[in-house]
Amino acid sequence: MSQPCIAAMDGGGSKTLLVVLRQDGTISDIGRAEGSNPFDQPLWRETLSGLFSRLPDNTVGAGLGLAGFGESATLNQRQRNLIHSIFEHIPHFLTNDVDMACNGAFAGEEGVLLLSGTGSMAWATDGKGTTCRVGGWGSLLGDEGSAFWIGRKALGVITAILDGRNTIDTSFLAPFQKELNLPANPAECAAALLDWYGTLTHERSAAAALTRVVAQQAEQGCPTASRLMHDAAAELVLHVHTARRKLSRTDLPWSYAGGTLQSPFLRNAIAETCGAPTCPRLSPIGGGLLTAARLAGWPVDDRWISTLAQTLQDAGLGH
């Protein structure tokens, strides 16, 4: 007879991840798909349903973190309805993807989880049931310091260089000529950039992907990239400070999640004001698996958490 399994889903703005874990601690399945944020992904139901179709019949618990959950009563109900139809007979917990990431980073203990991926948000908990959120307003209303925010700022610098408004940061263009497959001659780049823009299928994800180039340039000492990353850091520092103030705990440790905060440059810039971050104990998907294991009644202790962290790291799913 096959082992009981638990499952976790991390449904973000740019990608969605499903992991199924056997009771012996080994990974049974990993599923990946495009983003599933209902605010800007029309096919979010199909994306989630396609991944959930991979769940084994012996799934005994699930921890699910979905982008957008908790932000709109109408969309919340739609997400709940879909999840209930699939997990009607399986113990499960549905929450925001950042709440799940916070649970993983601190293994259920107190702290502020700062997330910067396609969007940005801080989620804080006192470890006793009181939580608060800061940010997470989406690209139209906020998401300051996010990958989209940085990528959009970078594109603004590039277009200002191309039409002559910016004659100071001209060296910033070259890495993006390569990244976006633009002509070597700057005079030909404007039309090519508009062609790139005109063929995008998901603008937020495409802009967010450019943050990787900005981060690399900042690490290499590019002053323009450094300025953009410091501007992002200032916005993210405000998220942390606000979360600490809302919980009346200025000493709460902070940790991080999301692709943008994989940049040491950005983390160090934030640490100058907020103090050194706590390394996440588990990645966001690990937070979902931790919740699922507890729902299933599996024995969870520090050793189990450490083993899970190593398993996810070995599978390329660490923090």
C-alpha positions as CSV (number, residue, x, y, z in Angstrom):
1,M,0.0,0.0,0.0
2,S,1.4,3.4,-0.9
3,Q,2.4,5.9,1.7
4,P,0.0,8.8,2.8
5,C,1.0,12.1,1.3
6,I,0.6,15.7,2.0
7,A,0.5,18.6,-0.5
8,A,1.3,22.3,-0.7
9,M,0.7,24.9,-3.3
10,D,2.4,28.3,-3.7
11,G,0.3,30.2,-6.2
12,G,2.1,33.4,-7.1
13,G,1.8,36.2,-9.6
14,S,4.3,34.7,-12.1
15,K,4.3,31.0,-11.3
16,T,2.5,28.4,-9.4
17,L,4.1,25.4,-7.6
18,L,2.7,22.2,-6.3
19,V,4.7,19.8,-4.1
20,V,3.5,16.4,-2.9
21,L,5.5,14.9,0.1
22,R,5.4,11.3,1.2
23,Q,5.2,10.5,4.9
24,D,8.8,9.2,4.9
25,G,9.9,12.7,3.9
26,T,10.6,12.1,0.2
27,I,9.0,14.1,-2.6
28,S,6.4,12.3,-4.6
29,D,5.7,15.0,-7.2
30,I,6.5,18.5,-8.2
31,G,4.2,20.4,-10.5
32,R,4.8,23.8,-12.0
33,A,2.6,26.2,-14.0
34,E,2.1,29.8,-14.9
35,G,0.9,32.4,-12.4
36,S,-2.5,32.0,-10.7
37,N,-3.3,35.5,-9.3
38,P,-7.0,36.0,-10.1
39,F,-6.5,39.8,-10.3
40,D,-4.5,39.5,-13.6
41,Q,-4.5,35.8,-14.7
42,P,-7.8,35.1,-16.5
43,L,-7.0,31.3,-16.6
44,W,-6.2,31.0,-12.9
45,R,-8.9,28.3,-12.4
46,E,-7.6,26.2,-15.2
47,T,-4.0,26.6,-13.9
48,L,-4.9,25.5,-10.4
49,S,-7.2,22.7,-11.5
50,G,-4.5,21.3,-13.9
51,L,-2.0,21.1,-11.0
52,F,-4.6,19.7,-8.5
53,S,-5.3,16.9,-11.0
54,R,-1.9,15.5,-10.1
55,L,-2.8,14.9,-6.5
56,P,-2.7,11.3,-5.4
57,D,-5.8,9.6,-3.9
58,N,-4.0,9.1,-0.6
59,T,-3.5,12.9,0.1
60,V,-4.2,13.4,3.8
61,G,-3.6,17.2,4.2
62,A,-2.9,20.3,2.2
63,G,-1.5,23.8,2.9
64,L,-2.4,26.2,0.1
65,G,-1.1,29.8,-0.3
66,L,-2.7,31.7,-3.2
67,A,-1.9,35.2,-4.4
68,G,-4.8,37.6,-4.1
69,F,-6.5,35.6,-1.3
70,G,-7.8,38.0,1.4
71,E,-7.9,41.0,-0.9
72,S,-11.3,40.8,-2.5
73,A,-14.5,39.3,-1.1
74,T,-15.7,38.3,-4.5
75,L,-12.4,36.7,-5.6
76,N,-12.0,35.1,-2.2
77,Q,-15.3,33.2,-2.6
78,R,-14.3,32.1,-6.1
79,Q,-11.0,30.7,-4.8
80,R,-12.8,29.1,-1.8
81,N,-15.3,27.4,-4.1
82,L,-12.7,25.9,-6.3
83,I,-10.6,24.7,-3.4
84,H,-13.6,23.2,-1.6
85,S,-14.7,21.3,-4.7
86,I,-11.3,19.7,-4.8
87,F,-10.4,19.3,-1.1
88,E,-13.9,18.6,0.2
89,H,-12.8,15.4,2.0
90,I,-9.2,16.4,2.7
91,P,-8.1,18.5,5.7
92,H,-6.7,21.7,4.2
93,F,-5.9,25.3,5.0
94,L,-6.2,28.1,2.5
95,T,-4.5,31.4,3.0
96,N,-2.6,34.2,1.3
97,D,0.7,33.1,-0.3
98,V,2.6,35.6,1.9
99,D,1.0,34.3,5.1
100,M,2.2,30.8,4.0
101,A,5.7,32.2,3.3
102,C,5.8,33.7,6.8
103,N,4.8,30.5,8.3
104,G,7.6,28.8,6.5
105,A,10.2,31.4,7.3
106,F,9.7,31.4,11.0
107,A,8.2,27.9,11.4
108,G,5.1,29.4,13.0
109,E,7.1,31.7,15.4
110,E,7.0,35.5,15.5
111,G,8.4,37.7,12.8
112,V,7.9,39.9,9.8
113,L,8.1,38.2,6.4
114,L,9.0,40.6,3.7
115,L,8.1,39.3,0.2
116,S,9.2,40.9,-3.0
117,G,8.5,38.9,-6.1
118,T,6.3,40.1,-9.0
119,G,4.4,42.0,-6.3
120,S,5.4,43.1,-2.7
121,M,4.0,42.7,0.7
122,A,5.0,42.3,4.4
123,W,3.2,39.8,6.7
124,A,3.8,39.9,10.4
125,T,2.8,37.6,13.2
126,D,3.4,37.7,17.0
127,G,3.4,33.9,17.0
128,K,0.2,34.0,19.2
129,G,-2.4,34.4,16.5
130,T,-2.2,38.2,15.8
131,T,-1.1,39.1,12.3
132,C,-1.0,42.1,10.1
133,R,-0.3,42.8,6.5
134,V,1.3,45.8,4.8
135,G,1.3,46.4,1.0
136,G,0.1,43.9,-1.5
137,W,-2.0,46.4,-3.4
138,G,-1.1,45.2,-6.8
139,S,0.7,46.9,-9.6
140,L,-1.9,49.6,-10.3
141,L,-2.2,50.7,-6.6
142,G,1.2,49.8,-5.1
143,D,3.6,46.9,-5.1
144,E,6.5,49.3,-4.3
145,G,9.9,47.6,-4.2
146,S,8.6,44.6,-6.2
147,A,10.3,43.0,-9.2
148,F,7.6,44.6,-11.4
149,W,8.2,48.0,-9.8
150,I,12.0,47.7,-10.3
151,G,11.6,46.5,-13.8
152,R,9.2,49.2,-14.7
153,K,11.6,51.8,-13.3
154,A,14.4,50.3,-15.4
155,L,12.3,50.5,-18.5
156,G,11.6,54.2,-17.7
157,V,15.3,54.8,-17.6
158,I,15.9,53.0,-20.8
159,T,13.2,54.9,-22.7
160,A,14.5,58.2,-21.4
161,I,18.0,57.2,-22.7
162,L,16.6,56.3,-26.1
163,D,14.7,59.5,-26.7
164,G,17.5,61.7,-25.3
165,R,15.9,62.9,-22.0
166,N,18.6,61.0,-20.0
167,T,22.1,61.6,-21.1
168,I,23.7,60.6,-17.8
169,D,22.8,56.9,-17.5
170,T,23.6,55.8,-21.1
171,S,25.8,52.9,-20.0
172,F,22.7,51.3,-18.3
173,L,21.3,50.5,-21.8
174,A,23.9,47.9,-22.9
175,P,22.9,45.0,-20.6
176,F,19.2,45.4,-21.7
177,Q,20.1,45.4,-25.4
178,K,21.4,41.9,-24.8
179,E,18.6,40.8,-22.5
180,L,15.8,42.0,-24.8
181,N,17.7,41.2,-28.0
182,L,17.7,44.8,-29.1
183,P,20.0,46.1,-31.9
184,A,23.6,47.0,-31.0
185,N,23.0,50.5,-32.5
186,P,21.1,52.6,-29.9
187,A,19.4,54.5,-32.7
188,E,17.6,51.3,-33.8
189,C,16.6,50.3,-30.3
190,A,13.4,52.4,-29.9
191,A,11.5,50.6,-32.6
192,A,12.8,47.2,-31.4
193,L,11.7,47.9,-27.9
194,L,8.2,48.8,-29.0
195,D,8.1,45.5,-31.0
196,W,9.1,43.7,-27.8
197,Y,6.4,45.5,-25.8
198,G,3.7,44.9,-28.5
199,T,4.2,41.1,-28.4
200,L,4.0,40.6,-24.6
201,T,1.5,38.2,-23.3
202,H,1.8,39.2,-19.7
203,E,3.3,42.6,-19.1
204,R,3.8,42.3,-15.3
205,S,5.9,39.1,-15.6
206,A,7.9,40.5,-18.5
207,A,8.8,43.7,-16.6
208,A,9.5,41.8,-13.4
209,A,11.9,39.5,-15.2
210,L,14.2,42.5,-15.9
211,T,14.9,42.9,-12.2
212,R,17.4,40.1,-12.4
213,V,19.5,42.2,-14.8
214,V,19.2,45.3,-12.6
215,A,20.3,43.2,-9.5
216,Q,23.3,41.8,-11.4
217,Q,24.3,45.3,-12.6
218,A,24.0,46.7,-9.0
219,E,26.3,43.9,-7.7
220,Q,28.8,44.9,-10.4
221,G,28.8,48.5,-9.3
222,C,26.6,50.1,-11.9
223,P,25.5,53.4,-10.3
224,T,22.1,53.5,-12.1
225,A,21.2,50.0,-11.0
226,S,22.4,50.7,-7.5
227,R,20.2,53.7,-7.3
228,L,17.1,51.7,-8.4
229,M,17.9,49.0,-5.9
230,H,18.4,51.5,-3.1
231,D,15.0,53.1,-4.0
232,A,13.4,49.7,-3.9
233,A,15.1,49.0,-0.5
234,A,13.7,52.2,0.9
235,E,10.1,51.1,0.0
236,L,10.6,47.7,1.5
237,V,12.1,49.1,4.7
238,L,8.9,51.1,5.1
239,H,6.9,47.8,4.8
240,V,8.9,46.2,7.7
241,H,8.8,49.3,9.9
242,T,5.1,49.6,9.4
243,A,4.4,46.0,10.2
244,R,6.5,46.2,13.4
245,R,4.7,49.4,14.4
246,K,1.2,47.8,13.8
247,L,2.1,44.9,16.1
248,S,3.8,47.3,18.6
249,R,6.9,45.2,18.3
250,T,9.9,47.2,17.0
251,D,12.2,44.2,17.8
252,L,10.4,41.6,15.6
253,P,12.9,39.8,13.4
254,W,12.4,40.0,9.7
255,S,13.0,37.4,7.0
256,Y,12.5,37.3,3.3
257,A,10.9,35.5,0.3
258,G,10.5,36.0,-3.4
259,G,12.9,36.2,-6.3
260,T,13.7,39.9,-5.9
261,L,15.1,39.4,-2.4
262,Q,17.4,36.7,-3.5
263,S,19.7,39.7,-4.4
264,P,22.3,40.1,-1.6
265,F,22.6,43.7,-2.7
266,L,18.9,44.4,-1.9
267,R,18.9,42.5,1.3
268,N,22.0,44.3,2.5
269,A,20.5,47.7,1.6
270,I,17.4,46.8,3.7
271,A,19.6,45.5,6.6
272,E,21.3,48.9,6.9
273,T,18.0,50.2,8.5
274,C,16.1,47.1,9.6
275,G,19.0,45.0,11.0
276,A,20.3,41.7,9.6
277,P,17.5,39.4,8.4
278,T,16.8,35.9,9.8
279,C,17.5,33.2,7.2
280,P,14.1,31.5,6.4
281,R,13.8,28.2,8.1
282,L,11.6,26.9,5.2
283,S,10.8,28.3,1.8
284,P,7.2,29.4,1.1
285,I,6.2,25.9,-0.2
286,G,7.8,24.5,2.9
287,G,5.4,26.6,5.0
288,G,2.5,25.0,3.2
289,L,3.9,21.5,3.8
290,L,4.4,22.3,7.5
291,T,0.8,23.3,7.8
292,A,-0.4,20.2,5.9
293,A,1.7,17.9,8.1
294,R,0.2,19.4,11.2
295,L,-3.3,19.0,9.7
296,A,-2.6,15.4,8.9
297,G,-1.5,14.7,12.5
298,W,2.1,13.9,11.5
299,P,4.7,14.4,14.3
300,V,6.4,17.7,13.5
301,D,9.4,18.9,15.5
302,D,12.7,20.8,14.8
303,R,14.3,17.7,13.3
304,W,11.4,17.2,10.9
305,I,11.5,20.9,9.9
306,S,15.3,20.7,9.3
307,T,14.9,17.5,7.2
308,L,12.2,19.1,5.1
309,A,14.3,22.2,4.5
310,Q,17.2,20.0,3.3
311,T,14.8,17.9,1.1
312,L,13.5,21.1,-0.6
313,Q,16.9,22.5,-1.0
314,D,18.1,19.4,-2.7
315,A,15.1,19.6,-5.0
316,G,15.9,23.2,-5.9
317,L,12.9,24.4,-3.9
318,G,14.8,26.0,-1.0
319,H,14.8,29.7,-0.1
